[in-house]
Amino acid sequence: MSARRAQVLLSLLPLTVALTQTKLSGVLDDCSCDIESIDDFNNYKVFPRLENLLQKDYFRYYQVNLKRPCPFWRADGHCSIRDCHVHPCSPNEVPLEIKGEEHRKYSKEANKIDGEDCEDESQLGAIDGTLSDQSKKAFIDWARHDDSLDSFCETDDETSPDMEYVDLLRNPERFTGYKGVSAARVWNAIYEENCFKPRSVYRPLGAQGWHSCAGEDDGESFYEWLEGLCLEKRVFYRLISGLHASINVHLCAQYLNEGVYGSHWGPNPQEFQQRFDPHLTRGEGPRRLRNLYFLYLIELRALSKAATYFQRPGLRLYTGSGPSDADTKAFLLGLLNLTLSFPMHFDETSMFCGDGQAVESLKEQFRLHFKNISRIMDCVTCDKCRLWGKLQTQGLGTALKILFSEREILSLPVRGSSQYFQLTRQEIVALINAFGRLSTSIRELQNFKYILKNAR
């Protein structure tokens, strides 16, 4: 064994012991599911199916605006690190059917009038159908407002010239080197201003977001405050913490490691230790990982409830290729049927109970706080981090929309659309890819355990 390898293995021994001591096991808070059941269900059943499904054309292309200005503070420019760059699709790369151009063409042809036969009649008693520019803008604003009433996310304007299609397979989520004050500012704004937390309560998280705890407080005062909150506000914090943890697992698992024969992307156990070791994080690391499992459980429940929506025979995952579209839907339905078989789902009916005004007000606060977080993602200056942050936030927002739309989903017509519940292609792509990220995180945790076990 080389001296360098021996040094690396010795450096991992504290982490190996630490992971053994984390006791990342047992029943999760605010639900009846245990971590071991999620590990088995995800790693042996869900993850292999998702890995295949996310290769399909319908789910690999995501439309996003990476040029929207930060609405909360003056951004310090875009990241110049090479790996922060996103490679958008060329105009001819994305199937026209996904972009919707074929739908518009067919609609135009179907509604076209044979000019000579109807020309005279069209002039008799004709109604002036022209609209002023101001009226058109008003209609667009009204429609956008109506569509946002049940939305948990601030979505990009699809008519913006800055919207681009991105091939997610060509732009994987990785550690880009984006960190420091700029990244910490984003997460601080999310936690401090949107997690129902008063300024007087200090969270066990340092200025850089993950590596240390503020002052001498061991974080117990924060958790005493958290446990005193209502269920809905506790759930909100755990969702955000779980998302943060998942993103950091991805970055540790796809890290640009420098080696003797050059650099390569792969797991970095030392980086994982910095972010999750119970000693270096004063016991905070295991709590973050438990919140990751909690978030997984929430999105798993949302997928199981969305099965009714996707099982309708009239719903197509349209890319223009009949056999491929049918194959994609079959794969998706297979995944959704699998989620229905999970025996320990989160019980969302325990949230927002009652019909009073206070309950409706709390639900609206919950929605608006999360919507604000989706806007903060436009303050991320690393394009690749912004891409995956926006996608995963929209995916979670879509999951929440599904969870709290049970009556609307159950009343959907077998064929055709409903004015009360609808998922856009963007929401569907974000929902499945966001769950794919969580599934990958849990799979990578098992990989880190294996690496560390063999490092002894």
N, C-alpha and C positions, 0 to 999 in steps of 0.2 A: 504494500500500500504506500502511495506517495505521501510525503509530508503534508502537501497541500490538502489532499483528500482527508487525511487523518485530522487535520485542523478543522476542516469543514464539519466532519462528523462529530467531533468534540463540541463544536459550537452549537450543534443541534440537540445535544443531550438535554440541556435544560428545557428546551421546548418540548421534547418527547415526554419528559416527566411532567411538565406543566399541563400538557394536553390530557394526560392521565388524570391529573388533579382537577381538571375543569368540570368533570362530571356532566358533560354535555349529553344528558340522557334524562329519561323520566318524562312526566307529564308537563306540558306547556302551561303557562299562565293563561287564565281566562278561557280555557277550553278543556276538553277531556281527552285530547290526543297526546300520544307520547312520541318522542323523537325517534325511537327505534322503529316504530311502525312506519313513519314517514320515510326513513332511510331505506327500508326494504321495498316499500311501494314505489318510491321514486327511482331508485338505482336499478332495480331489476324489471320494472314494468313500464313506468312512465318515460324515463330518460331515453331508452332505445327508440320508442315510437316518436317522441318529439324530435330527436336527432334526424330521423328520416323525413318527417313532415316539414321541417323548416328548410329542407333542400328544395321544396317545390316552388315553382315560379310565383305562385300566388302570394307566398309568405316571404319571399326574399327581397321584394322591391318595396321600399318605404318612401313616401313622399314627405319632404321636410324643408323648412325654411331655416337655414343656418345663418341668415344675415339679419334676423330681427334684432333691433336694439334692445339692450337691457332696460326695462321700464322702471327700475328702482334706483340705480346709481350710474354714474358715468363709468363705463367699462374701460379697462386699461389696455384695450386693443386685443387683437386675436393672437393666440399662441403661435410662436414661430418655430416651435419644435417640429421636426420633420414628421414624427409619428402622430402628431395631432391632426394632420391633414386628412380630409375625407375626399375620396375619388367619386364624384357623382357619375351617374350613367350618361352615356352619350345619347343624342336624340333618337337613334335607331335601335338602341339596346333593349329598351323596355317594350314589351308587346303592346301594340296599339290598343288592344282590348282592355288591358289593365289601365291604361291612361284614359279610357272612356271615349276615345275618338270614334270608335266603331259604333258605340251606342248612339252617339249624337248623329252620325251619318244615317243609321237606320231610322232613327226618329224623324229626321228631315225628309227622307224618301217616303216614309209611310204617311206623312202629313202633307205631301206635295199635292197641289191641285193642278189638274190638267188645264192649262191656261186657256186655250181657245174655247173649250166647252163651257167653262164657267166664268169667262171674263165679263160678259155682259151682266150676268146675275150678280157677280161680286160687286158691281157698281150700284145695284138697286138697294136702297135702304141700308147702305153700308154704315157701320159704326166706326167712328174715329178711334182706332186702337193705339194711336201713338201716345207715348208717355214722355213727359219732360225728364231730363237727366236727374232732376231733384227727386221726382217721384220714383224713378228706377232705383236710385240710391236708398230711398226710404224703404222700398220693398225688400231690398237686399238686407238692410239693417234689421227689419222686422223678422225676416226669416232666420237670420243669424241669431237674433235674440231668442226666438222660439226654440231653435235647436239647442241653445245653451242652457235651457231651463233644467234639464235633467242631466247635464254634463258636469263632470268633475274636473275637466281640464280646459285650459285655454288653448284652443286648437289653432293651427296655422291657417291663414287665409289661402284657400286653394286657388284663388284667382291672382295671387301675387306673382309677379314675374320672377321673384327670387325663389319660388318653389322648385325643388329639384328632386329627381328620383335617385335613390341610393340603393345599390346592391349590398345588402347586409352581409352576404357571404364574402364579399370582397373587402369589406370594411369592418372586420371583427373588433369586438371590444377588447382592448389591451391596455397595459400600462404604457402611457405615452410620455411620462415624465412631468405631466401637469400636476403641480402640487404647490404648497406654500400658501402665501397670503391670499392670492386670488381664489384658490379652491376653498380655503377655509372660510372666506367671506361668504361664499354661496351657502355652505352648510350651516354657518352661524345664522344667516338670515332665515333659513328653513326652520331650524330648531328654535331660535329665540323669538321669532315673530309669528310663527304659524302652528306651534304645537301646544297652544293653550297654556303656555308657561309664563308666570310673572317674572319680571327681572330680578326679583329678590331671591329666586330659587336658582342655584347654580347647578348646572348639569355636569356630570363627571366626564367632561370632554375638554381637552386643552384647545388652545388657539389654533393649532394645526389640525384639529379635528379628530385625531385618532391616537396620537402617540403618548399623551400624558393626561393627567388630571389636574384641574385647576387648584392651586393652593394646597392646603393640608386636608381638605375635605375628602373623605374616602368615597363620597357619592351616596352614602346612606340617607342623608337628608333629602337628596333628590328623590330617591325611591320611596321614602316615607310620604313625600308630597304626591308622587305619582299614584301610589296605592290609595290615596285619599280622593282621587278623582273618580268621576262616574265612569262606567264601563266604556262608553263611547270615546271619551277623551284618552283613556288608557290605550284603547285599540288604535287610535290615530297615531299616538307616539310610537307604538310598537311597529306599525306599518312603515313609518318613515325610518326608524332605526333599522328595521329589517332590510329595507331597500338600500340604505347606506352600507350595511354589512355585506349584502350580496354583491354590490358593485366592487367593494374592496376585495372580496374573495376572487372575483374575476381578475382584478389587477394583479393579485399575487400569483394566480394560476397562469396568467399570460404575461410574464415579465421578461424584459429583454436582458437576459443573463450574459455576462461577459465571460468567455472561456479561453482556454489556451489556443483552440482552433477557430476562434472567432466568436461572434455573438449569436444567440439563438433564443427563440421564444419558448418559454416553459415555466414550470412552477418555481417559485422562489421561497423556500421555507423560512429564510431569515426575515424576509419582508412580511410573511404571514405572522411570524412571531412578534414583530413590531406592532402589528395591528390588533392581534387577538390574544397574545400571551397574558394570562391572568395576573402575573407579577408586574409586567411592564405597563399594564393598563389598570392596575389596582382592582382586579376582579371584574373589570368592565367587559373584557373581550368575550367571555362565555355568555354574558347577558345579550350582547349584540348578536351572537350566533343563534341564540334561542329566539330572538326576534325575527331572524331570517326564516326560521322554521315556521314561526307564527304567520308571517307574510305568505309563505308558500301555502299554508293551510287556507288562508283567505282566498287566494287566487284559484286554488284547487276547487273550493266550494263554488266560486263564481262559474267556473267552467262546467261543473256538474249541473248548475241551474240553467246554463245557456244551451244545454243539450236540446231542449224543446225547440228553441229558436232555429238551430241548425238542422234538426231532423225533418223539417218541413220539406216535402218533395219539390216545391217550387223554388227553393233557395239554391242558387248556384254560386260556386266560387269561380267566377268567370275570368278566363284568360284567353279565350278564343279557340282553345283546343278541347273538343268534346271529350275524347277518351281521357286526356290528362286531367281535365276538370273533374270528371267523375271519380277518377282515381284519387285526386286530392281530397274531395269531399268524403270518400270512403275512409281514407286515412284519418281525417279529422273526426268523423263519427266514431271510429274505433277508439280514438283517444278519449272522446267525451264519454263513451260507454264505460271505459275503464275508470274514469273519475267517478262515475255513478256507483261503482262497486266499492269505493273506499268506505269503510265502516265507521270512521270517526270524524265526520265533517264538523267544521265550526258551525255553531248554531247562531246564525245572524238574526233570528227572531228575538234573541235576548237583547238586541239593541233597538233603541228608539221605540220602546214600548209605550203604549197609550196613544190617546188622540188629542191631547191637550195642546195648547198654543206653545207651551214651553218645549214640548217634544219636537214640534215642527221647527221652532227657532233653533234648537240644538242641531237638528239635521241640516238646516240651511248653513249654520256656522261650519259644520263638518265639511260640507260641500265647498263652501267658499274658501276655507283655509286650504283645502287640497288644490283648488283651482289656482290659488295664489302661488303655491309651490310649483305648479306647472309653468307659471310665468317666470319664476326665478330661474328656471332652466335656460332661459334666453340670456342669462348673465354669465353662463359658463363660457370662458374664452377659448377653450380647446374644442375645435370643431368635432372631433371624434367623441370626446366626452359629452359634448352637447347633444350630438346625435343620439347616443345611447341613453343619456339622461332623459331626453324628451320622449323617446320611444317607451322606456320603462315606466315613466310617469304616466303617459297616456294609457299604457297597458293596465296599470293599477287603477287608474281612473275609470277605465272601461269595466274592470272587474267590480268596482264599487257601484257603478251604474246598474250592472246586472243584478247584484245582490239586493238592491233596493228597488227593483222593478218587477218583483215576482208576479203581482197581479196582472201587470201589463203583458208579461211574457206568456202567462197561462191563457190569456184571452186573445192571443195572436190568431189571425186567420190561417188556415192550412195553406192557402195560396195568396199571393199578393202581399202588399206591405201594410203596415199599420201606422196610423198617425200618432199612436201613443208610445210605441217602442220600435226603434230601428237601430241597427248597427251599420256604420259606414265601413267601407273596405279598410280605411285607415285604422279604425278602431279594432277591427278583427285582426289585422296584421300586428298591431301593437299588442293586443291581448295575448296572442299565441306566442309571439317572440318574447314578451316580458316573462311569461310563465316559463319559457324555454331558458331564460337567463337564471331564474330561480332554481329550476331543475338542475342546470349545469353547476350552480353554486354548491348545491348539496352533494352532487356527484364529486365535485372537486374537493370537498371536505374529506370524503373518504379516501381520495387520492393522497391528500396531505397526511392523513393518518398512516397510510401505507408507507409513504416515504419516510416518515419519522420513525415508524416501527423498525424499518430496515436500517435506520441510521444508528441504532443502538450499538 
